[in-house]
């Protein structure tokens, strides 16, 4: 990851957004699960620390994809309350990771 961040810095990049992706089995599924593209807390924290060492701003974003390839805008969970409770729990967890890793809230000049 260091080499990638250094290369990005070399072309003038000063901010990176780390994307972690969760998964749903179908359009109507009410369960959100970690998938093959779900970043670990450790990998997020390490990458954020490396980016900060290079003077880059950082942010984390969350995607929920459908495992069958259907466009995520089509999701329609059968149990919306359950789905939003899970989504909220994931967001709260990522907020905790962001706080612990000192993710930038605002991209103010350093």
C-alpha positions as CSV (number, residue, x, y, z in Angstrom):
1,X,0.0,0.0,0.0
2,X,2.9,2.4,0.8
3,X,4.1,2.2,-2.9
4,X,0.6,2.9,-4.2
5,X,0.2,5.9,-1.8
6,X,3.7,7.2,-2.7
7,X,2.9,6.9,-6.4
8,X,-0.4,8.9,-5.9
9,X,1.5,11.5,-3.9
10,X,4.0,11.7,-6.8
11,X,1.3,12.8,-9.2
12,X,-0.1,15.4,-6.8
13,X,-2.8,13.5,-5.0
14,X,-3.4,15.0,-1.5
15,X,-6.5,13.1,-0.4
16,X,-7.7,9.5,-0.5
17,X,-11.1,7.9,0.1
18,X,-11.0,4.3,1.3
19,X,-14.0,2.3,0.2
20,X,-15.3,-0.7,2.1
21,X,-18.0,-2.8,0.5
22,X,-20.6,-4.9,2.2
23,X,-22.9,-7.3,0.4
24,X,-26.6,-8.4,0.1
25,X,-27.6,-11.7,-1.4
26,X,-30.6,-10.3,-3.3
27,X,-32.6,-7.2,-4.0
28,X,-35.1,-8.1,-1.2
29,X,-32.6,-9.4,1.3
30,X,-32.8,-7.7,4.7
31,X,-29.3,-8.8,5.7
32,X,-26.1,-7.0,5.1
33,X,-22.9,-9.0,5.4
34,X,-19.2,-8.6,5.0
35,X,-18.0,-9.7,1.6
36,X,-14.8,-10.3,-0.3
37,X,-14.3,-6.5,-0.7
38,X,-15.0,-5.6,2.9
39,X,-11.9,-3.9,4.4
40,X,-10.8,-5.0,7.8
41,X,-10.5,-2.5,10.6
42,X,-6.8,-3.1,10.6
43,X,-6.3,-2.5,6.9
44,X,-8.3,0.7,7.1
45,X,-6.3,1.9,10.1
46,X,-3.0,1.0,8.5
47,X,-3.8,2.7,5.2
48,X,-5.1,5.8,6.9
49,X,-1.9,6.1,9.0
50,X,0.3,5.7,5.9
51,X,-1.7,8.3,4.0
52,X,-1.3,10.7,7.0
53,X,2.4,10.1,7.0
54,X,2.4,11.4,3.5
55,X,0.4,14.4,4.4
56,X,-2.8,13.2,2.7
57,X,-6.3,13.8,3.8
58,X,-8.4,10.7,4.4
59,X,-12.0,9.6,4.3
60,X,-13.9,6.3,4.4
61,X,-17.0,5.5,2.3
62,X,-19.4,2.5,2.5
63,X,-21.0,0.7,-0.4
64,X,-23.6,-2.1,-0.2
65,X,-23.6,-4.2,-3.3
66,X,-25.8,-7.0,-4.4
67,X,-23.9,-10.3,-4.8
68,X,-25.8,-11.1,-8.0
69,X,-24.6,-7.9,-9.7
70,X,-27.9,-6.0,-9.6
71,X,-27.4,-2.3,-9.4
72,X,-27.5,-1.2,-5.7
73,X,-30.1,1.5,-6.4
74,X,-32.6,-1.3,-7.0
75,X,-32.4,-2.8,-3.5
76,X,-35.7,-3.1,-1.7
77,X,-35.2,-5.0,1.5
78,X,-38.3,-7.0,2.7
79,X,-37.7,-5.9,6.3
80,X,-36.6,-2.3,6.1
81,X,-36.3,-1.8,9.8
82,X,-33.9,-4.7,10.1
83,X,-31.9,-3.5,7.1
84,X,-31.6,0.0,8.4
85,X,-30.7,-1.2,11.8
86,X,-27.8,-3.3,10.3
87,X,-26.8,-0.4,8.0
88,X,-26.7,2.0,11.0
89,X,-24.6,-0.5,13.0
90,X,-22.1,-0.7,10.2
91,X,-22.0,3.1,9.9
92,X,-21.5,3.5,13.6
93,X,-18.7,0.9,13.5
94,X,-17.0,2.8,10.6
95,X,-17.4,6.0,12.5
96,X,-15.6,4.4,15.5
97,X,-12.8,3.2,13.2
98,X,-12.6,6.7,11.6
99,X,-12.3,8.4,15.0
100,X,-9.7,5.9,16.2
101,X,-7.7,6.4,13.0
102,X,-8.1,10.1,13.0
103,X,-9.8,10.3,9.6
104,X,-10.1,13.9,8.4
105,X,-13.5,15.5,8.9
106,X,-12.8,18.4,6.7
107,X,-10.3,18.9,4.0
108,X,-8.8,22.1,5.4
109,X,-5.3,23.2,4.2
110,X,-2.6,21.8,6.3
